Amino acid sequence: MKILLSNDDGCQAPGLRCLNDQLRTRHEVAVVAPDRNRSGASNSLTILHPLRAQRHDDGTLCVDGTPTDCVHLALTGLIDLKPDIVVSGINAGANLGDDTLYSGTVAAAMEGRHLGYAAIAVSTTSVQPQHFETAARVTLRLLEQIQQHPIPGDTILNVNVPDLPFDALRGYAVTRAGSRHRAESALPAKDPRGRTIYWIGEAGAEADCGPGTDFHAIAEGKVSITPLLVDLTRHDMIERLTQWATPL
């Protein structure tokens, strides 16, 4: 396959490098990634200033922008490769449930989907991973399946892999996205000049995390594969709202 590879941890991140090395054993890969860590960038697109891309000796293109910028540029003229799929990862840290709303990893895959390509976002569940190669092997296996059973172009697979040796995985589970409790409070502090600054608080604890959710699969030591569809419309409210909005 021809693959566009990106991430949100930056073009020098070990997860990206590990996945790139593994993918290149079987596929043709172009790497376009942020020039620094852009975790939590979500779907932000840079429109108020120009972007720059620098090519490294290994061919990686590092862009001074967001994950969305990287995939958008790559698919609209930055590279010659016309990919079969967009792969984002391997992220250091899980992207489960509500995390997908903020995740730059998922956003990179989502931008691929917006531009008409099948897409996968891959994360390992530890923020200090010891087993990137496990997630890389899982990704290769999924790509083999996708070659035989293509996924619709409007679908993103959000894949979370336990940070375990490959042989310790307890299988694969196709899941729905769970949800978290509200985030922890922001943490005030002082900068060196005595001015108040704030750290965003940690994500909330698991709330909807029962059987069938991505949280539950990870807790069982399984790879979670969640198909995401980008449709923010609450369809069951349309008729009800129409009834009271019509007289306006």
Accessible surface in RSA format (square Angstrom, percent):
REM  Atomic radii and reference values for relative SASA: ProtOr
REM  Chains: A
REM  Algorithm: Lee & Richards
REM  Probe-radius: 1.40
REM  Slices: 20
REM RES _ NUM      All-atoms   Total-Side   Main-Chain    Non-polar    All polar
REM                ABS   REL    ABS   REL    ABS   REL    ABS   REL    ABS   REL
RES MET A   1    46.21  23.9  16.79  11.1  29.42  70.1  25.23  21.5  20.98  27.8
RES LYS A   2    92.07  44.9  92.07  56.5   0.00   0.0  38.00  34.2  54.07  57.6
RES ILE A   3     0.00   0.0   0.00   0.0   0.00   0.0   0.00   0.0   0.00   0.0
RES LEU A   4     0.13   0.1   0.13   0.1   0.00   0.0   0.13   0.1   0.00   0.0
RES LEU A   5     0.00   0.0   0.00   0.0   0.00   0.0   0.00   0.0   0.00   0.0
RES SER A   6     0.01   0.0   0.01   0.0   0.00   0.0   0.01   0.0   0.00   0.0
RES ASN A   7     0.99   0.7   0.99   1.0   0.00   0.0   0.97   2.3   0.02   0.0
RES ASP A   8     4.41   3.1   4.41   4.4   0.00   0.0   0.00   0.0   4.41   4.4
RES ASP A   9    23.93  16.8  13.49  13.4  10.44  24.7   7.07  16.6  16.87  16.8
RES GLY A  10     3.26   4.0   0.00   N/A   3.26   4.0   3.26   9.0   0.00   0.0
RES CYS A  11     7.72   5.8   2.94   3.3   4.78  11.2   0.00   0.0   7.72   8.3
RES GLN A  12    85.08  47.6  71.39  52.2  13.70  32.6  56.32 119.9  28.76  21.8
RES ALA A  13    11.77  10.8   4.90   7.6   6.87  15.6  10.49  14.8   1.29   3.4
RES PRO A  14    88.31  64.4  83.12  75.8   5.19  18.9  86.09  71.1   2.22  13.8
RES GLY A  15     1.07   1.3   0.00   N/A   1.07   1.3   0.25   0.7   0.81   1.8
RES LEU A  16     3.13   1.7   3.13   2.2   0.00   0.0   3.13   2.2   0.00   0.0
RES ARG A  17   125.38  52.6 123.32  62.9   2.05   4.9  42.70  58.4  82.68  50.1
RES CYS A  18    27.91  21.1  20.97  23.4   6.95  16.3  16.00  40.5  11.91  12.8
RES LEU A  19     0.00   0.0   0.00   0.0   0.00   0.0   0.00   0.0   0.00   0.0
RES ASN A  20    17.94  12.4  17.94  17.3   0.00   0.0   0.61   1.5  17.34  16.8
RES ASP A  21    91.81  64.3  83.30  82.9   8.51  20.1  24.85  58.5  66.96  66.8
RES GLN A  22    59.35  33.2  59.35  43.4   0.00   0.0   0.32   0.7  59.03  44.8
RES LEU A  23     0.00   0.0   0.00   0.0   0.00   0.0   0.00   0.0   0.00   0.0
RES ARG A  24   111.21  46.7  88.50  45.1  22.72  54.1  39.38  53.8  71.84  43.5
RES THR A  25    98.13  69.8  60.24  61.1  37.90  90.3  65.78  88.4  32.35  48.9
RES ARG A  26   138.62  58.2 103.91  53.0  34.72  82.7  45.33  62.0  93.30  56.5
RES HIS A  27    21.83  11.9   6.17   4.3  15.67  40.1  12.41  12.8   9.43  11.0
RES GLU A  28    98.05  56.3  89.02  67.3   9.04  21.5  42.67  82.5  55.39  45.2
RES VAL A  29    10.97   7.2   0.00   0.0  10.97  26.4   0.14   0.1  10.83  29.4
RES ALA A  30    19.12  17.6  14.13  21.8   5.00  11.4  19.12  26.9   0.00   0.0
RES VAL A  31     4.57   3.0   0.99   0.9   3.57   8.6   0.99   0.9   3.57   9.7
RES VAL A  32     0.30   0.2   0.30   0.3   0.00   0.0   0.30   0.3   0.00   0.0
RES ALA A  33     0.00   0.0   0.00   0.0   0.00   0.0   0.00   0.0   0.00   0.0
RES PRO A  34     0.00   0.0   0.00   0.0   0.00   0.0   0.00   0.0   0.00   0.0
RES ASP A  35    64.50  45.2  39.52  39.3  24.98  59.1  16.92  39.8  47.58  47.5
RES ARG A  36   125.97  52.9 117.91  60.1   8.06  19.2  63.65  87.0  62.33  37.8
RES ASN A  37    93.71  64.6  70.95  68.6  22.75  54.8  29.88  71.9  63.83  61.7
RES ARG A  38    59.29  24.9  55.20  28.1   4.09   9.7   9.21  12.6  50.08  30.4
RES SER A  39    68.63  58.0  41.71  55.7  26.92  62.0  35.53  75.7  33.10  46.4
RES GLY A  40    50.18  61.9   0.00   N/A  50.18  61.9  22.87  62.8  27.32  61.2
RES ALA A  41    19.31  17.8   3.18   4.9  16.13  36.7  14.64  20.6   4.67  12.4
RES SER A  42    29.93  25.3  29.61  39.5   0.32   0.7  19.28  41.1  10.65  14.9
RES ASN A  43    60.49  41.7  46.37  44.8  14.11  34.0  29.48  70.9  31.01  30.0
RES SER A  44    54.72  46.2  42.05  56.1  12.67  29.2  49.68 105.8   5.04   7.1
RES LEU A  45    80.11  44.6  58.86  42.1  21.24  53.4  59.49  41.8  20.62  55.5
RES THR A  46    34.92  24.8  15.19  15.4  19.73  47.0  11.36  15.3  23.56  35.6
RES ILE A  47   138.33  78.7 102.92  76.7  35.40  85.3 108.89  78.4  29.43  79.9
RES LEU A  48   165.92  92.4 133.17  95.3  32.74  82.3 137.59  96.6  28.33  76.2
RES HIS A  49   107.52  58.8  94.39  65.6  13.13  33.6  72.52  74.7  35.00  40.7
RES PRO A  50    98.78  72.0  85.28  77.7  13.50  49.1  97.22  80.3   1.56   9.7
RES LEU A  51    43.04  24.0  14.18  10.1  28.86  72.6  14.25  10.0  28.78  77.5
RES ARG A  52   168.56  70.8 163.00  83.1   5.56  13.2  67.50  92.3 101.06  61.2
RES ALA A  53    44.43  40.8   9.42  14.5  35.01  79.6   9.88  13.9  34.55  91.5
RES GLN A  54   125.12  70.0 120.64  88.2   4.47  10.6  36.19  77.0  88.93  67.4
RES ARG A  55   149.55  62.8 122.93  62.7  26.62  63.4  50.90  69.6  98.65  59.8
RES HIS A  56    56.62  30.9  47.55  33.0   9.07  23.2  33.80  34.8  22.82  26.6
RES ASP A  57   164.33 115.1 122.31 121.7  42.02  99.4  45.22 106.4 119.11 118.8
RES ASP A  58    97.26  68.1  63.92  63.6  33.34  78.8  50.31 118.4  46.94  46.8
RES GLY A  59    29.30  36.1   0.00   N/A  29.30  36.1  21.81  59.8   7.49  16.8
RES THR A  60     8.05   5.7   7.19   7.3   0.87   2.1   1.44   1.9   6.61  10.0
RES LEU A  61    10.11   5.6  10.11   7.2   0.00   0.0  10.11   7.1   0.00   0.0
RES CYS A  62     5.90   4.5   3.14   3.5   2.76   6.5   3.14   8.0   2.76   3.0
RES VAL A  63     0.00   0.0   0.00   0.0   0.00   0.0   0.00   0.0   0.00   0.0
RES ASP A  64    40.83  28.6  34.97  34.8   5.86  13.8  16.89  39.7  23.94  23.9
RES GLY A  65     1.82   2.2   0.00   N/A   1.82   2.2   1.82   5.0   0.00   0.0
RES THR A  66     4.91   3.5   4.91   5.0   0.00   0.0   4.91   6.6   0.00   0.0
RES PRO A  67     0.00   0.0   0.00   0.0   0.00   0.0   0.00   0.0   0.00   0.0
RES THR A  68     2.67   1.9   2.67   2.7   0.00   0.0   2.67   3.6   0.00   0.0
RES ASP A  69     0.91   0.6   0.17   0.2   0.73   1.7   0.73   1.7   0.17   0.2
RES CYS A  70     0.00   0.0   0.00   0.0   0.00   0.0   0.00   0.0   0.00   0.0
RES VAL A  71     0.13   0.1   0.00   0.0   0.13   0.3   0.13   0.1   0.00   0.0
RES HIS A  72    57.97  31.7  57.97  40.3   0.00   0.0  35.60  36.7  22.38  26.0
RES LEU A  73    52.42  29.2  51.32  36.7   1.09   2.8  51.59  36.2   0.83   2.2
RES ALA A  74     2.54   2.3   0.00   0.0   2.54   5.8   0.00   0.0   2.54   6.7
RES LEU A  75    29.35  16.3   1.13   0.8  28.22  71.0   4.43   3.1  24.92  67.1
RES THR A  76    81.12  57.7  42.17  42.8  38.94  92.8  45.70  61.4  35.42  53.5
RES GLY A  77    65.44  80.7   0.00   N/A  65.44  80.7  34.27  94.1  31.17  69.8
RES LEU A  78    60.00  33.4  36.27  26.0  23.72  59.6  41.71  29.3  18.29  49.2
RES ILE A  79    25.35  14.4   9.06   6.7  16.29  39.3  13.40   9.7  11.94  32.4
RES ASP A  80   154.02 107.9 119.64 119.1  34.38  81.3  41.60  97.9 112.42 112.1
RES LEU A  81    29.16  16.2  14.19  10.2  14.97  37.6  20.72  14.6   8.44  22.7
RES LYS A  82   150.27  73.3 139.64  85.7  10.63  25.3 108.80  97.9  41.47  44.2
RES PRO A  83     7.62   5.6   1.44   1.3   6.18  22.5   1.44   1.2   6.18  38.4
RES ASP A  84    77.88  54.6  57.15  56.9  20.73  49.0  17.04  40.1  60.84  60.7
RES ILE A  85     0.42   0.2   0.42   0.3   0.00   0.0   0.42   0.3   0.00   0.0
RES VAL A  86     0.00   0.0   0.00   0.0   0.00   0.0   0.00   0.0   0.00   0.0
RES VAL A  87     0.00   0.0   0.00   0.0   0.00   0.0   0.00   0.0   0.00   0.0
RES SER A  88     0.00   0.0   0.00   0.0   0.00   0.0   0.00   0.0   0.00   0.0
RES GLY A  89     0.00   0.0   0.00   N/A   0.00   0.0   0.00   0.0   0.00   0.0
RES ILE A  90     0.59   0.3   0.00   0.0   0.59   1.4   0.00   0.0   0.59   1.6
RES ASN A  91    12.85   8.9  12.25  11.8   0.60   1.5   0.65   1.6  12.20  11.8
RES ALA A  92    34.19  31.4  20.17  31.1  14.02  31.9  20.17  28.4  14.02  37.2
RES GLY A  93     6.15   7.6   0.00   N/A   6.15   7.6   6.15  16.9   0.00   0.0
RES ALA A  94    30.07  27.6  11.85  18.3  18.22  41.5  11.85  16.7  18.22  48.3
RES ASN A  95    10.46   7.2  10.46  10.1   0.00   0.0   0.00   0.0  10.46  10.1
RES LEU A  96    10.62   5.9  10.62   7.6   0.00   0.0  10.62   7.5   0.00   0.0
RES GLY A  97     2.58   3.2   0.00   N/A   2.58   3.2   0.97   2.7   1.61   3.6
RES ASP A  98    47.37  33.2  44.71  44.5   2.65   6.3  16.97  39.9  30.40  30.3
RES ASP A  99    22.06  15.5  18.51  18.4   3.54   8.4  11.08  26.1  10.98  10.9
RES THR A 100    21.77  15.5  16.08  16.3   5.69  13.5   3.50   4.7  18.27  27.6
RES LEU A 101   118.36  65.9 103.96  74.4  14.40  36.2 107.71  75.6  10.65  28.7
RES TYR A 102   145.78  68.1 145.78  82.9   0.00   0.0  99.64  74.9  46.15  56.9
RES SER A 103     7.21   6.1   0.38   0.5   6.83  15.7   6.14  13.1   1.07   1.5
RES GLY A 104     0.00   0.0   0.00   N/A   0.00   0.0   0.00   0.0   0.00   0.0
RES THR A 105     0.18   0.1   0.18   0.2   0.00   0.0   0.00   0.0   0.18   0.3
RES VAL A 106     0.13   0.1   0.13   0.1   0.00   0.0   0.13   0.1   0.00   0.0
RES ALA A 107     1.31   1.2   0.40   0.6   0.92   2.1   1.05   1.5   0.26   0.7
RES ALA A 108     0.00   0.0   0.00   0.0   0.00   0.0   0.00   0.0   0.00   0.0
RES ALA A 109     0.00   0.0   0.00   0.0   0.00   0.0   0.00   0.0   0.00   0.0
RES MET A 110    28.84  14.9  28.84  19.1   0.00   0.0  20.53  17.5   8.31  11.0
RES GLU A 111    16.25   9.3  16.25  12.3   0.00   0.0   0.00   0.0  16.25  13.3
RES GLY A 112     0.00   0.0   0.00   N/A   0.00   0.0   0.00   0.0   0.00   0.0
RES ARG A 113    50.23  21.1  44.37  22.6   5.85  13.9   1.66   2.3  48.57  29.4
RES HIS A 114    88.31  48.3  57.67  40.1  30.64  78.4  39.64  40.9  48.67  56.6
RES LEU A 115    61.38  34.2  38.90  27.8  22.48  56.5  43.70  30.7  17.68  47.6
RES GLY A 116    58.27  71.9   0.00   N/A  58.27  71.9  30.99  85.1  27.28  61.1
RES TYR A 117    35.56  16.6  33.34  19.0   2.22   5.8  21.47  16.1  14.09  17.4
RES ALA A 118    15.39  14.2  11.28  17.4   4.11   9.4  11.28  15.9   4.11  10.9
RES ALA A 119     0.00   0.0   0.00   0.0   0.00   0.0   0.00   0.0   0.00   0.0
RES ILE A 120     0.00   0.0   0.00   0.0   0.00   0.0   0.00   0.0   0.00   0.0
RES ALA A 121     0.00   0.0   0.00   0.0   0.00   0.0   0.00   0.0   0.00   0.0
RES VAL A 122     0.00   0.0   0.00   0.0   0.00   0.0   0.00   0.0   0.00   0.0
RES SER A 123     0.09   0.1   0.09   0.1   0.00   0.0   0.00   0.0   0.09   0.1
RES THR A 124     0.44   0.3   0.44   0.4   0.00   0.0   0.00   0.0   0.44   0.7
RES THR A 125    38.06  27.1  17.43  17.7  20.63  49.2   8.17  11.0  29.88  45.2
RES SER A 126    33.18  28.0  26.45  35.3   6.73  15.5  18.85  40.1  14.34  20.1
RES VAL A 127   119.63  78.7 102.76  93.0  16.87  40.7 102.77  89.3  16.86  45.7
RES GLN A 128   140.46  78.5 131.42  96.0   9.03  21.5  37.65  80.1 102.81  78.0
RES PRO A 129    24.50  17.9   8.31   7.6  16.19  58.8   8.31   6.9  16.19 100.6
RES GLN A 130   132.74  74.2 108.64  79.4  24.10  57.4  42.81  91.1  89.93  68.2
RES HIS A 131    44.22  24.2  43.65  30.3   0.57   1.4  26.08  26.9  18.14  21.1
RES PHE A 132    24.92  12.5  23.90  14.8   1.02   2.7  23.90  14.5   1.02   2.9
RES GLU A 133    83.63  48.0  83.63  63.3   0.00   0.0  45.50  88.0  38.13  31.1
RES THR A 134     0.80   0.6   0.78   0.8   0.02   0.0   0.14   0.2   0.66   1.0
RES ALA A 135     0.57   0.5   0.43   0.7   0.15   0.3   0.43   0.6   0.15   0.4
RES ALA A 136     0.00   0.0   0.00   0.0   0.00   0.0   0.00   0.0   0.00   0.0
RES ARG A 137   104.82  44.0 103.36  52.7   1.46   3.5  28.73  39.3  76.09  46.1
RES VAL A 138     0.00   0.0   0.00   0.0   0.00   0.0   0.00   0.0   0.00   0.0
RES THR A 139     0.01   0.0   0.00   0.0   0.01   0.0   0.01   0.0   0.00   0.0
RES LEU A 140     8.25   4.6   8.19   5.9   0.06   0.1   8.19   5.8   0.06   0.2
RES ARG A 141   117.26  49.2 116.52  59.4   0.74   1.8  29.09  39.8  88.17  53.4
RES LEU A 142    17.12   9.5  17.04  12.2   0.08   0.2  17.12  12.0   0.00   0.0
RES LEU A 143     0.00   0.0   0.00   0.0   0.00   0.0   0.00   0.0   0.00   0.0
RES GLU A 144    65.48  37.6  64.05  48.5   1.43   3.4  22.10  42.7  43.39  35.4
RES GLN A 145    94.98  53.1  94.74  69.2   0.25   0.6  35.64  75.9  59.34  45.0
RES ILE A 146    12.89   7.3  11.39   8.5   1.50   3.6  11.70   8.4   1.19   3.2
RES GLN A 147    95.48  53.4  65.50  47.9  29.99  71.4  21.77  46.3  73.71  55.9
RES GLN A 148   124.03  69.4  95.05  69.5  28.98  69.0  37.05  78.9  86.99  66.0
RES HIS A 149   120.29  65.7 110.59  76.9   9.70  24.8  79.02  81.4  41.27  48.0
RES PRO A 150   107.24  78.2  84.49  77.0  22.75  82.7  84.52  69.8  22.72 141.2
RES ILE A 151    33.00  18.8  21.39  15.9  11.61  28.0  22.64  16.3  10.35  28.1
RES PRO A 152    85.50  62.3  73.56  67.1  11.94  43.4  85.04  70.2   0.46   2.9
RES GLY A 153    36.82  45.4   0.00   N/A  36.82  45.4  22.54  61.9  14.28  32.0
RES ASP A 154    64.67  45.3  60.49  60.2   4.18   9.9  23.67  55.7  41.00  40.9
RES THR A 155    19.63  14.0  19.63  19.9   0.00   0.0  10.54  14.2   9.09  13.7
RES ILE A 156     0.00   0.0   0.00   0.0   0.00   0.0   0.00   0.0   0.00   0.0
RES LEU A 157    18.25  10.2  18.25  13.1   0.00   0.0  18.25  12.8   0.00   0.0
RES ASN A 158     0.86   0.6   0.86   0.8   0.00   0.0   0.00   0.0   0.86   0.8
RES VAL A 159     0.02   0.0   0.02   0.0   0.00   0.0   0.02   0.0   0.00   0.0
RES ASN A 160     0.03   0.0   0.03   0.0   0.00   0.0   0.00   0.0   0.03   0.0
RES VAL A 161     0.31   0.2   0.31   0.3   0.00   0.0   0.31   0.3   0.00   0.0
RES PRO A 162     6.42   4.7   6.11   5.6   0.31   1.1   6.11   5.0   0.31   1.9
RES ASP A 163    27.66  19.4  12.79  12.7  14.88  35.2   5.46  12.8  22.20  22.1
RES LEU A 164    62.63  34.9  62.58  44.8   0.06   0.1  62.63  44.0   0.00   0.0
RES PRO A 165    67.26  49.0  64.25  58.6   3.01  10.9  67.26  55.5   0.00   0.0
RES PHE A 166    30.86  15.4  22.67  14.0   8.19  21.3  22.67  13.7   8.19  23.4
RES ASP A 167   136.67  95.7 102.78 102.3  33.90  80.2  41.02  96.5  95.66  95.4
RES ALA A 168    47.98  44.1  28.52  44.0  19.45  44.3  38.76  54.6   9.22  24.4
RES LEU A 169    26.29  14.6   6.89   4.9  19.40  48.8   6.89   4.8  19.40  52.2
RES ARG A 170   168.72  70.8 143.17  73.0  25.56  60.9  48.30  66.0 120.42  73.0
RES GLY A 171    28.74  35.4   0.00   N/A  28.74  35.4  26.40  72.4   2.35   5.3
RES TYR A 172    90.01  42.0  60.51  34.4  29.50  76.8  60.75  45.7  29.25  36.1
RES ALA A 173    23.58  21.7  17.73  27.4   5.85  13.3  23.58  33.2   0.00   0.0
RES VAL A 174   115.70  76.1  86.58  78.4  29.12  70.2  86.58  75.2  29.12  79.0
RES THR A 175    11.08   7.9   2.26   2.3   8.82  21.0   6.93   9.3   4.15   6.3
RES ARG A 176   121.88  51.2 115.93  59.1   5.95  14.2  67.23  91.9  54.65  33.1
RES ALA A 177    39.56  36.4  23.21  35.8  16.35  37.2  23.21  32.7  16.35  43.3
RES GLY A 178     6.01   7.4   0.00   N/A   6.01   7.4   0.30   0.8   5.71  12.8
RES SER A 179    36.83  31.1  36.83  49.1   0.00   0.0  24.07  51.3  12.76  17.9
RES ARG A 180    57.93  24.3  41.77  21.3  16.16  38.5   5.92   8.1  52.01  31.5
RES HIS A 181   109.05  59.6  99.54  69.2   9.51  24.3  64.78  66.8  44.27  51.5
RES ARG A 182   220.09  92.4 196.03  99.9  24.07  57.3  92.16 126.0 127.93  77.5
RES ALA A 183    58.01  53.3  41.89  64.6  16.12  36.7  42.03  59.2  15.98  42.3
RES GLU A 184   105.51  60.6  94.64  71.6  10.87  25.9  26.98  52.2  78.53  64.1
RES SER A 185    88.73  75.0  74.04  98.8  14.69  33.8  43.32  92.3  45.41  63.6
RES ALA A 186    51.42  47.3  32.49  50.1  18.93  43.1  32.55  45.8  18.87  50.0
RES LEU A 187   107.29  59.8 107.28  76.7   0.01   0.0 107.28  75.3   0.01   0.0
RES PRO A 188    92.51  67.4  71.49  65.2  21.02  76.4  71.72  59.2  20.79 129.2
RES ALA A 189    40.06  36.8  27.86  43.0  12.20  27.7  39.35  55.4   0.71   1.9
RES LYS A 190   136.92  66.8 111.75  68.6  25.17  59.9  80.12  72.1  56.80  60.5
RES ASP A 191    26.35  18.5  19.04  18.9   7.31  17.3  13.08  30.8  13.26  13.2
RES PRO A 192   140.64 102.5  95.69  87.2  44.96 163.4 108.56  89.6  32.09 199.4
RES ARG A 193   187.99  78.9 154.94  79.0  33.05  78.7  51.68  70.6 136.31  82.6
RES GLY A 194    45.12  55.6   0.00   N/A  45.12  55.6  28.28  77.6  16.84  37.7
RES ARG A 195   141.78  59.5 136.43  69.5   5.36  12.8  69.50  95.0  72.29  43.8
RES THR A 196    66.05  47.0  41.13  41.7  24.93  59.4  24.54  33.0  41.51  62.7
RES ILE A 197    67.48  38.4  63.62  47.4   3.86   9.3  67.48  48.6   0.00   0.0
RES TYR A 198   147.90  69.0 117.30  66.7  30.60  79.6  79.38  59.6  68.52  84.5
RES TRP A 199   169.81  68.1 169.16  81.9   0.65   1.5 153.84  82.0  15.96  25.9
RES ILE A 200   156.05  88.8 134.39 100.1  21.66  52.2 134.40  96.8  21.65  58.7
RES GLY A 201    11.77  14.5   0.00   N/A  11.77  14.5   1.54   4.2  10.24  22.9
RES GLU A 202   139.18  79.9 129.14  97.7  10.04  23.9  52.84 102.2  86.34  70.5
RES ALA A 203    62.30  57.3  36.38  56.1  25.92  59.0  41.78  58.8  20.52  54.4
RES GLY A 204     2.81   3.5   0.00   N/A   2.81   3.5   0.45   1.2   2.36   5.3
RES ALA A 205    66.86  61.5  54.07  83.4  12.80  29.1  63.97  90.1   2.89   7.7
RES GLU A 206    89.29  51.3  74.19  56.1  15.10  36.0  15.48  29.9  73.81  60.3
RES ALA A 207    43.46  40.0  17.56  27.1  25.90  58.9  21.43  30.2  22.02  58.3
RES ASP A 208    52.68  36.9  44.82  44.6   7.87  18.6  24.38  57.4  28.31  28.2
RES CYS A 209    43.50  32.9  35.33  39.4   8.17  19.2   0.84   2.1  42.66  46.0
RES GLY A 210    28.41  35.0   0.00   N/A  28.41  35.0  25.19  69.1   3.22   7.2
RES PRO A 211   111.23  81.1  93.94  85.6  17.29  62.8  94.26  77.8  16.97 105.5
RES GLY A 212    43.99  54.3   0.00   N/A  43.99  54.3  33.58  92.1  10.41  23.3
RES THR A 213     0.49   0.3   0.00   0.0   0.49   1.2   0.00   0.0   0.49   0.7
RES ASP A 214     0.38   0.3   0.38   0.4   0.00   0.0   0.00   0.0   0.38   0.4
RES PHE A 215     4.74   2.4   1.39   0.9   3.34   8.7   1.86   1.1   2.88   8.2
RES HIS A 216    50.36  27.5  49.08  34.1   1.28   3.3  26.96  27.8  23.40  27.2
RES ALA A 217     3.51   3.2   1.24   1.9   2.27   5.2   3.11   4.4   0.40   1.1
RES ILE A 218    30.30  17.2  23.01  17.1   7.30  17.6  23.01  16.6   7.30  19.8
RES ALA A 219    87.97  80.9  45.20  69.7  42.77  97.3  56.56  79.6  31.41  83.2
RES GLU A 220    62.66  36.0  58.21  44.0   4.46  10.6  20.31  39.3  42.35  34.6
RES GLY A 221    11.31  13.9   0.00   N/A  11.31  13.9  10.25  28.1   1.06   2.4
RES LYS A 222    62.78  30.6  62.78  38.5   0.00   0.0  16.67  15.0  46.12  49.1
RES VAL A 223     0.00   0.0   0.00   0.0   0.00   0.0   0.00   0.0   0.00   0.0
RES SER A 224     0.00   0.0   0.00   0.0   0.00   0.0   0.00   0.0   0.00   0.0
RES ILE A 225    18.96  10.8  18.96  14.1   0.00   0.0  18.96  13.6   0.00   0.0
RES THR A 226     2.78   2.0   2.78   2.8   0.00   0.0   2.77   3.7   0.02   0.0
RES PRO A 227    67.05  48.9  50.03  45.6  17.02  61.9  50.30  41.5  16.75 104.1
RES LEU A 228    28.06  15.6  25.98  18.6   2.08   5.2  28.06  19.7   0.00   0.0
RES LEU A 229   118.44  66.0  90.98  65.1  27.46  69.0  91.08  64.0  27.35  73.6
RES VAL A 230    40.49  26.6  25.63  23.2  14.86  35.8  28.46  24.7  12.03  32.6
RES ASP A 231    72.70  50.9  47.16  46.9  25.54  60.4  21.96  51.7  50.74  50.6
RES LEU A 232   168.93  94.1 134.43  96.2  34.50  86.7 139.05  97.7  29.88  80.4
RES THR A 233    70.37  50.0  52.08  52.8  18.29  43.6  27.32  36.7  43.04  65.1
RES ARG A 234   163.39  68.6 149.13  76.0  14.26  34.0  59.34  81.1 104.05  63.1
RES HIS A 235   114.73  62.7 100.12  69.6  14.61  37.4  84.16  86.7  30.56  35.6
RES ASP A 236   106.04  74.3  72.68  72.3  33.36  78.9  51.91 122.2  54.13  54.0
RES MET A 237    43.23  22.4  43.23  28.6   0.00   0.0  36.32  30.9   6.91   9.2
RES ILE A 238    91.79  52.2  89.08  66.4   2.72   6.5  91.32  65.8   0.48   1.3
RES GLU A 239   126.76  72.8 121.91  92.2   4.85  11.6  48.11  93.1  78.65  64.2
RES ARG A 240   155.08  65.1 150.84  76.9   4.25  10.1  43.95  60.1 111.13  67.4
RES LEU A 241    69.77  38.9  69.77  49.9   0.00   0.0  69.77  49.0   0.00   0.0
RES THR A 242    74.04  52.7  69.00  69.9   5.05  12.0  58.18  78.1  15.86  24.0
RES GLN A 243   125.88  70.4 102.26  74.7  23.62  56.2  44.10  93.9  81.79  62.0
RES TRP A 244   147.97  59.4 135.60  65.6  12.38  29.1 131.87  70.3  16.10  26.1
RES ALA A 245    39.25  36.1  31.62  48.8   7.63  17.4  31.85  44.9   7.40  19.6
RES THR A 246   101.50  72.2  75.41  76.4  26.09  62.2  75.01 100.8  26.49  40.0
RES PRO A 247   110.34  80.4  70.99  64.7  39.36 143.1  82.83  68.4  27.51 171.0
RES LEU A 248   170.14  94.8 106.76  76.4  63.38 159.3 137.33  96.4  32.82  88.3
END  Absolute sums over single chains surface
CHAIN  1 A    13291.1      10481.3       2809.8       7390.2       5900.9
END  Absolute sums over all chains
TOTAL         13291.1      10481.3       2809.8       7390.2       5900.9
